[in-house]
Amino acid sequence: MTVTPPALMVRNPGADATPTTVGNGLVQEVRLRGDAGRLVWCWVWPGLRPARRDDPIPPPEIEPIGPAEDIAETARLIAKVIRIDDPTVTPR
């Protein structure tokens, strides 16, 4: 985990933080943001690159995860997103 205000970068310890792992979801940016007078954890999803090289990259999409005080549930959801599945294990 790397904290660089205003963001928190969460990394799967089983993966190196490279452009490849960032692109495949093994590294995820999470931010605390104000929403209706309270702080909430939010996913930061990068904007899609435009088809034409000269067009600007759109701003990231911000999606709420949950209230700031619910750290355990937020950590569980983050871990679920940045996990590496064992290809030999059948999902339940």
N, C-alpha and C positions, 0 to 999 in steps of 0.2 A: 504494500500500500504506500502511495506517495501522496503527500498533502502539499499542494501548491495553490494557495488561495487564488481564486474562489473555488477550486476544484479538488477532488479527491480521486486519484487514479487507483483503481483496485486491480490487482494482477493475480492471476492464478499462479501459485508458487511452482506448479509443475510445468510452467511455460516461460520461455524467455520473452521479455518485452521487446519485440521487434515489429517492424511494419506488418509482417505476416500475422503475428499473434494479435496485434491491435485490430487488423482487418477481419480476423476470424472469430472475434468475440472473446478472446482470452484475457483481454485488458478492457476495462470499462471505466469511463468517467462518470462520477456521481457528484452531485452538488447539493448543498443546502440552499433552499430558496424560500423567500417569503410567499405565502399563498393565503389570501383572506385573513391576514393578521397573525399567522403562525408559520413556523419554519417546517418545511417538509423536505425529505430526501427526494432527489429527482435523478432519473437516468438522463444522460446527455447523449443523444443519438446524432452522429455527424450528418450534415446535409449531404445529399447525393451530388456527386460531381456532375456538372452540366455536360451535355453532349458536345457543345462547342467549347474549345479550349479558352476562348476569350471571354466567355460568360463568367460572371462571378459565382463563387461557390455559395450556396444559400447558408444562412445561419443554422446551427444545430437545432434539432427538435428537443424540447425539454418535456419529460414525462414524469409526473409524480409517482413515487414509490410508496411513501407513507410518512407519517409524522416523525419529526426529528427525535422525539423521545422514545420511539419504538426501534431502538438500535438492534435488538436481537432479531426481530422479524426482517428488518431491512438487510442485515448481514446474511440471513438465511436466503433471501431472494437474490442477493448479489452472488452468493456462492453457487446458487442454482444456475445462474446465467453464465458464469465464467468457469464452469466445471469442464473437465475432460472425461468423457465417457470411456470406460474400458470396453473395447470392442468384443471382448470375450464374455461380457456379462449381459444377460438378457434384461432389458428394462422392465420394471414392475408396474 
